[in-house]
Amino acid sequence: MVKTKYVVIGHYANDQLHSMELFDSLIVKQLRKEGHEVLFWKPSIIFGSIRKSAHGLGKWLGYIDKLLIFPIILRFKLTFIQKDVLIILPDHSHGIYIPLFLGLPHVIHVHDLIAIRSGLGEFPQIKLGRFGKLYQSRILKGLKRGERFICISNATETDLLRIAEGFISPEQTDVVLNELNYDYQRMTESESVERLKKILPEPATPFFLHVGNGAWYKNREGVIRIFARWKKRYPKKPENLIIVGEPPSDKILRLVDELEQKERVAFLNQISQAELEALYSRAKVFLFPSFHEGFGWPIVEALACGCPVITTDKAPMSEIAGGHAMLLPMMPKIQEIEEWLDQGVNLIDESLKKAYQDKASERIEHTQKFRPNTAFPKYLKIYSNILNSAHE
């Protein structure tokens, strides 16, 4: 027997938001597994077929598909939707569509709000153009009219309530921590070395690890500077630094060169989750001194593999680590960085001590609440409560 119908609003494929597309698929797959009928609607690639890219001309053609054509299609499809159907927006950036759903039960999953906060001028490190500010303003305007929200961390919930003060109340929000989209497990040294032979010329050489894209708030600069300071203190130590994510910018490459670490820093991109699992398992320390996060996936992934983590003493990083990471203050301005670098080096030294390395089982145990299939049952309960309230 078919149960309640849901409508899930998916992501535009040309935007290449792979992690969010995985999240879309997770919700659709799990709902169908529970026996629910699910409609999955997302913007079609029409004008975007002229240039399939998330940048340049392709980005602007994508806006036509997402902001002009898709709303028209949505309006038409919604005329056939009954009021006992729940609309699920897996991403708060879909806030631009919320005015179309007013009067229908709906829920919005809220991830990091960095783009919206950038549009509000909260981050001087990033400058949005006029259209970027307008786009983020439209998203926020839509969110302010939303009914129910699921936030990925307490920090994200706090940000949402602050930037939408007077429009969204705590009674409208729930917090459900993310679940891992891959079942990361600690591998033995021999297993990880064998798996890493495909991507590393010398997989047995010890290394520190960082995972994240090149966005300013990920703080690749801080990672590299801490590593360089540690190598200066211990020039004969064999550890290298591996950075996983998109290719480095010219600025980052210049920094590596200036700090004379060109032979010690390697950049990897387009690796598999199985290879990343091996990196986490093999790394001596995971460095993640991020400025801001909505959640902080790599922290959980590293801890799930037993890897010691050094991250920023700020939510949600500290919240997600849950007392199982070394915490470093926020990186200050470059003129005041010396003490911060020494603090980072000292934390590395503490993390490398055998007593701390041997706490892998405690780190792994902490991540059990993030394991696959831990979040969805909580989503489903919230979805059901929303529908039940709508029918009262």
N, C-alpha and C positions, 0 to 999 in steps of 0.2 A: 504493500500500500504506500503510495506517494505521500510524503508529509509536506509540511509548510514550504511554500515557494520563497526563494530568496533571489534578489538581483544583486550581482557583484559588478561594480564598475572597475574595469581594468585599465592598465596603462597603455599608452601609445608606444608601439614597438620601436619606432625610430628614435625614441628618446634613450634607448639602450640602458634603461634602469633595471638591470638584470636582477638585483636583489629584490626590488619591489615586484617584478614580474613573478619571482619565486613565491613571494608572499601572496599575490593574487591566486596563484595556482594552489597554494596550501589551503586557503580558505575554500575555494571551489571544490577541491578534491575531498577535503574532510567533510564538508556539508553533504556531498553526494554519497560519501561512504556511510554517513548516518542515515541515508535514505531520503534526503530532502531533494526536492526539485530545485535546480539552480539555473538561472539565466545569467550568462556572462557577457556583458556588453563593454566594448572598449572602442576608442576612436579607430576608424579604418584608415589605412594609408592610401590617400587619394592624391592630393597635391604633393605629399611627401614622397611619392614614387618617383618624382622628377629628380630629386636629390635625397637619397636615403642617408641622412646624417643628423646628428643632434647638434651640429654646429653650423655656423655660416648660413648660407641660403637654405639648407635643409631644415635648420631650426625654424626659420620664418615660414617656410612652407608647412611645417608641422603645426605651427600656430593656427593656420587656416583650418587644417583638419580638426584640431582639438577645440578651438574656440569659436569657430563659425559653423562648421558642418556638423560636428558631433552633437552640439546642443539642439540643433533642429531635429536630428534623428532621435535624440532622447525624448524630446517633447512628443513626437509621434508615437514612440513605443510606450511611453507612460500613459497614453490615453487608453491602453488595453490592460493596464495593471490595476488589480483590485487593491483596496486599502488594507487588506490583511497580509500584504507582501512587505518584507523588510528589505530596504535598500542598504547595501553595505558598501561603504567607500573605504577601500583598504589603505588609502593614503590621504592625509589632510590636504595635499595639493589639489585634490579633486574638489576642494571647497568652492571653486568657481562654478560648480554644477549644483550646489546645494539649493539655490533658489528654485530650481526645477522640481525639487523633491518636497517642498513645503506642503504639509497636509498628508504626507505619507510617512510611515514609520521609517526612520533611517538612523544609521550609526556611522561615525567617522573614526577610523584608526589614526591616531596622531603620532608621528615619528619625530624626528628632530625639527625644530622650528627655526633653524639657523637662517634659512633663506628669507622667511618673513621678518625675522628680527633684523636682518641686514637691510631689508627695505625700509625698516623703521629707523635706520641709522644707528643701531646699537653697536655695530662692529665697525670701527674706523679702518680695519684691515681690508675690508672689501667695499668697493664702490659699485653700486648698481646704476645702470643707465636709467633714463626716464621710463622706458618701457618696462624694464625689470622691476622698478619700484611700483609702477601701475599694476603689473601682473600680480605681484605679491600682495598689493593692497586689495585687489579683487578677491584673492584667495582668503585673506583675513576677513574681508567683509562678508564673504559667504559663510565662513566658520562661525561668525558671530550670530548667524541665523540658524545654526545647527541645533539639533535637539539632544543627541547623546554622543559621547566621545569615549574612546578607549585609548589611554596613553601608555606608551611603552616603558615609562619610568616615572617616579615621583617628581624628578626634576622637570621632565617634559610637562607633566600636569601643572606644576607650579608656573612654568612659563606660559602655558595656555591660559590659565586663569588670570595671569597678570596682564597679558597683552589684549585679552578680551574682557577686561574687567567691566562689569555692568551689563554684560551680554551673556556670559556663560558662568554658571554657578557650580560649586563643588558637587551639588546633587546631580549634575548632568554628566559627571566624569567618573570613570573607573580606571584603575591602573592594573595592567596585566603585563608582567615582564615578558620580553621576547623569549622564544624558544630557539634552540639551535636548528639550523636548516641542514645540518650534517652531523652525524653522530660521532663527534671527535672523541678518540680514545688515545690513551698514552701508549706509545709503541716502545719496544725495546730498542736499545742503541743499535744493535745489528740490523733490526728490521728497518729503522729509519734511515740508516746509512745506505742500505741497499736500495730503498725507494728513491733516495735523493741523488743517486748516481746519474739519473737522467737529466737533472737540472743543475748540479753543482760539479765543477771539475775536481774538487777535493772535499767530498762529503764528510770525511772523518775529521776535518779541521773544526775546532770548536768555534761557535759564533753567538753573537747577540742578534736579536730579531726585532723588527718593527713591521707591522702590517697596517696599511691604510693608503687611501688615495693621496694625491698631491695637494688637496685643499689646504689653505693656510691654517685652518683650525686643527688639522691633524699634527701640525708642528714637526715636520720632518727636520727643520733646521735645528730644533732643540735636541732631537735624537742624535743627529750627527755631531753636534757640539759636545754633548755629554760623552759620546763614544770617543771623540778626539781627545777630550780631557783625560779620560780613563787611560787611553793609549799613551798619553804623555807621562802619566804617573807610572805606567807599567809597560815601557817600550818593548820589553822582551816577551811579553805574554802573546800567545798565538791567536787569540780570539779576533775574528773579523766581525763586520756588521753586515747583515743582510736586510734589505728593505724590499718588502713585497707590496706591489700596487702598480699604479700607472707609471710609465716612464718618467724619469726625473726632469724637472725644468732646467733651463740653462743656469738659473740662479742657484739651484741646488748643486749642480755639477761644479760651478765655480767655487762654492763653499767647500765642497769636498777637496777640490784642488788646493784652495788657500790653506786649508787645515792639514794638508799633506797626508791625506788618507785615501788617495786614489787607488792604491793597491789593496786597501783593506775594506773598502765599501763596495758591495755588489747590489745591483738592482734586478729584481725578478718581476715579471708580469705574465699574465695569462697562464698561471699554473693551476693544476687541479686541486680540488679540496683534499684529495688523498695525499698529494705532495705537500700541501699546507699542513696537514696533520703531522706529517713526518718532520717538517720544520719546527713546529711547536714542540714536538716531543724531543727533538735534538737540541734546541736552543738552550743556552745556559741561563739567559735572562731575556724577558720580553719587555721592550721599552715602549711606553705609550703615554708620553707627557702631553696629551692633547689639551687644547684650550677649551674646546666645547664638544659635546656629543649629545645626541638624542638618547643613545643607549650605550654603545661601546661594545659591539659584537666581538672584536678581537680579544678583549679582556677575558670574556667567558670562554672563547675558543682556546686561548692559551692555558687558562686554568684547568679546562677540561682535559688537557694533555699533561697536566702536572707541572707546567712550566712556571717558574717564578716570574712575577709581574711587578713592574714599577710603573705606576700611573699617577695622574694628577689628583691632589687632595681636594677634589671638588666633585659634587654630584653632577651627572649620574655616574661618573667613573668610580668614585669611592663607594657609591651606593651599590653598584653592580659587583664590585670586588668583594664587598661584604666582609672586610677585615682580613682578607686573604691575599693582599697585595701590599708592597711597600709604597707609601704615598709621598709624593714630591710636591712642594708648593707650585703654584702657577709660575711659569717662566716669566721673569720680569723683562723690562726693556733692556736692550743690548748693553746700555751703559751701566746697568746694575746686575749683570749676569754672572759675574765671577763666583759669588757665593753660591748661587743656584747650581752652577756647574759642579762645584765641589760637593754640594749636597747630593747631586745625582751620582757622582762617582762613589761617594760613601755608601749610598744605597745599593749600588752594584756590588760593592765589596761585601756588604751584609748578605745580599742575595746569593752570592757565590759560596758562602760558607756551607760546609757539609750539613750542618744542623738544619739550615733553611732549605737546602736542596732536597733533603730527605723528607720534607713535609708535603711531598707530591700528593699523597693519598688524601690529605686534608683539603688541598686545593680541588682535587677531583670531586670529592664528596660535596663540596660547596656548590658545584655546578649541576648537581642532579636535578635541581628545580628548574633548570633551563633546558633539560634534555628534550629531544623531539617528542611531540604529542603531549607536552605539559601545559602549553598555553591554550590550545584550541578548545579543550573542554570548558575553560573559563570563558572564552569568547562565546561558545554556544549557550552557556547559561545566561550571559548578558543579552544575547540576541533574543532568547526565549522570554526573558523578563520584559524586554522592550515591546515585543509583540503582545504579551499578556496585558501590559499596561495600556496598549493602544486599543485593546478589545473591551476594556472595562467601561 
